[in-house]
Amino acid sequence: MINPLSDIKQYSPTLKIANVLEFCKRKNLGLTRPMIQNYIRDGLLPPPVNGRQYTHKHLAALVMIDRLKTVFDMPTLKEALLPYMDAEGLPVEVYEQMLERLNTLMQNFMQVAVSTFAEESDGGTLLSMVFAAEVKASVVGE
């Protein structure tokens, strides 16, 4: 599984919005300045520290939002993520635990899908593998 935060330590602990947008571009995240501002306005993402500084926790929250917004609507996403966030965003450790859980869920799903469709026909196996790959790509960014 690709982890956009695997090299997080190379980034400054506090970043300006231009640095956050550069991070998003490097990691192929579909996030723009207006989207980030909307997430803050809607209470999905905490505001920057001291009004202008984003932290690694903000980056972790943005990555998770970017990954999950393809599967869940914003109210559901907000309800699911907010209990795990603090004043600066999503702790990187929590983000990593979520990625591990998503990876486990996807592996389990693929095993069930392949075995279920394999009983029906050979074409069903291929179809289930394609479907599982598409779901995995939309959720975890592979």
N, C-alpha and C positions, 0 to 999 in steps of 0.2 A: 504494500500500500504506500502510495506517495504521501509524504507528510510535508506540507508547505512550511511547517515551522521547524524542520529538522536542523536548519542552520540559524535559528533564532538568535543565538548568542553573538553572531556577527553584527547584529543590528544594535544600535544604541538603545539603552533602556527607555529613553524618551525620544519621541519622533514628532516632527511637525507633519501636517497633513500632506505636504509634498512628498515626504519620505514614505508615508503610508501608501500613497498612490503609486509611488515607484515600486514598493514592495508588492502591491497588488498586481501591477503590470508584470513584474518578474515572475510571479507565481501563477500567472494566467488566471487570476481571479476576476470575475466580471463585476468589479465594484468601481464606482465613480464617486467623485466628491459629492454630488447631489444625493446619491444613494446613502452614503455614510451619514450625511447631514440629516436625511430622513430617518435613518435608524436611530439617531440620537434624539431627534424631535419626537419620534414615536415611542421612545423609552425602551427600545430593543438593545441599544448600545449606550453605555454611560458616556457622558460628555468628557472631552479631553481634560486632563489634569491641569489645573491653573489656566483653564480656558483655551490652551493651545497645544498641549503636549499629550501625545498618545503613547501608550505603554505596550509592552509585549502582551499584556492581558487584552488590550484592545485588538491587537493583531489576531490573537487566538479566537476571540469572539467573532471578528470579521471573517476569518477562515471558516469557522463553523456555520455562521449565517450563510455565507456564500454556498457552502456545500448543501445545506439543508433546505434552502429556499426553493430548490428545484423539486422538492418532494412535499414540503409543507407550506401552508399559507402563513402569513406573518403573525396573525393572532396565536395560532398554535405554536409556532416557533418561539414567540415571545414567552408564552406560558411555560414552555419546556426549558428554555435556557435561563430565564431570569433567576430561578432558585439557585443556580450554580455560579452566578456572577457576583462580583463585589463592586466597589465603587470605581474600579479601573477596567473592569471587563471580566473575561473568563480566565481564571488561573490556568497557566500552561499545563500544570499537572492534570487538571480536570479535563482539559482539551485532549490530552494524550489518552486518558482513560476512556473518553468518549470514542476516540478513534479505534482503540482496541475493541471496544464493545461493538462498534459498527462493523469492524472487520470480522469478528466472530459471527455476528448476525448474518453477514453476507455469505460467509463460508457455509453456515448452516442452511441458509436459503438455497444456495447453489446445489448443495447435496440433495436436498429434498426435491428441488425442481428437476434436476437431472434424473433422479430415480423415479419420480412420478411420470415424467414424460417418456422415459425410456421404456416403461411398460406399455405405452400406447403404440409407439412406432419409432423407427430410427430417425425420421424427420422431426419428431417431437423432441428428441434429445438435442438436436442442433438448435431448434427453436428455443428451448429452455436455456441453453447456454448463451445464446445471443441476448435473450431477455435479461438474464442474470448479469451479463457483462454490461448491458446498458444501464441497469439499475445501479450497479456498483460504480460505474463511471460517473453517474449523476450525483451520487451521494458522497463518494470519497475522492473523486477527482482523478481517477486513473484512466 
